[in-house]
Amino acid sequence: MWNELRSALRDLLGITPTLDLHGLGVKEALATTEEFLRHAQSQGDRVVRIVYGKGHGSPGGKGVLRDVIPHWLDNEGARWVERYQRLPDESGADGSVKIFLRPSPKEREPEN
């Protein structure tokens, strides 16, 4: 019941749970992403956002996480991720993704 109420309030207020990975290395970012998705799914969240940045401050001007995170979502993250979409800005560059989570195993259990 509380998960449904929290979800309804978030929808009403336009709040999306968000993880900001700026400043993290690849290993830490992947571990943090997995923890965030596990927690969000267990709380009944269906949509979350992950910000990884565009990489303007990175060597070469392109962030490593910009490639690593979507690749991880397609592979290791597939158990939590139903689908995702990159969120480009007005220049067409993306620095975050909107993630649609699979229902948690609890939500999939038939009620008796």
N, C-alpha and C positions, 0 to 999 in steps of 0.2 A: 504494500500500500504506500509506504513512504517513498519508494523509488518512483512510483507513478506520479505522486504529488510533486516530488522534486523535478521530475521530467516535465510535467505540465507547467510548473512555474518557470523553468528555463525556457520552454517554448514561448510562453507568454511574454517574457522579458527579453527574448532574443539572445540568451546567454548560451554560449557553446564552451564546454570544457576545453581548455587550450594548454598545450605543452610547448614551451619555448626552449629550443635546443641551442640557441646562440652561445658560443663560447665552449661548447663541449667537443671533445674528441670523438672519433668514430665509435670506439668501444663503449664509452660512457653514454653516448647518444643512443646507441642501439639498446643497451640495457635499460636505460630510462624510458625509451619508447615502449619496450615490451611491458615494463612494469605499469606504465600509464594506461596502455590498452587493456591489460588484464584487469586493472582496477576499474576502469570505466565500464567494461563489459559486466563485471561483477556487480556494479551499482545500477545496471540497467540502462546506461547511457547508450544511445543508438548512433549519435553523431558527435564527433570530436574534431579538433583541429590541432595540427602539429605545425609549428613554425620552425623552419630550419635556416632561413635566410637565403639571400641571393648570392652571398659570397663576395660582395664588394670589398670587404676587408681581408679576404683570403689571398694568399699568393696566387698570382695568375688571374685574380678577379672572378673566379668561379668557385663556389663552395663545394667541398667534397660531399657534405650531407645532402646537398640538392640532388645528387645522383644516388647516394647510398640509401637514404630513407625510402624513396619509392621502390627501389629494388628489394629492400628488406620487406616492405609491405606486400609485394607480389609473391614473395617466397616464404620466409620464416613467419611473417606476420599474417599469412593467409588464414590461419586458424581463428583469428579474431576479426579480420577485415573482410567484409562483404564486397566492398568496392571503395575507391577513393577518387578524388579529382584534384588536380593541381589548381591552385588559385593564383592565376597571373594578375599582375597589376596593369596599369594603363600602358606600360611599355611592352607588355607581353611576357615579361620575366616572372617566374614564380619563385616564391620564397616560403610557401606553406602549402599544406594539403588539407582538404576536408575529407574525413574518413567516416564511412558508414559501417558500423560494427555489426557483426553477426549477433543474433540473440544469444544470451548466455545459456549454458546447458539447463539452468533452472527454468528459464523462460520457455524452453522447448519441451519440458516435461509435461505430459498430459495431466490435467487435473482430474482427480477422482471424485 
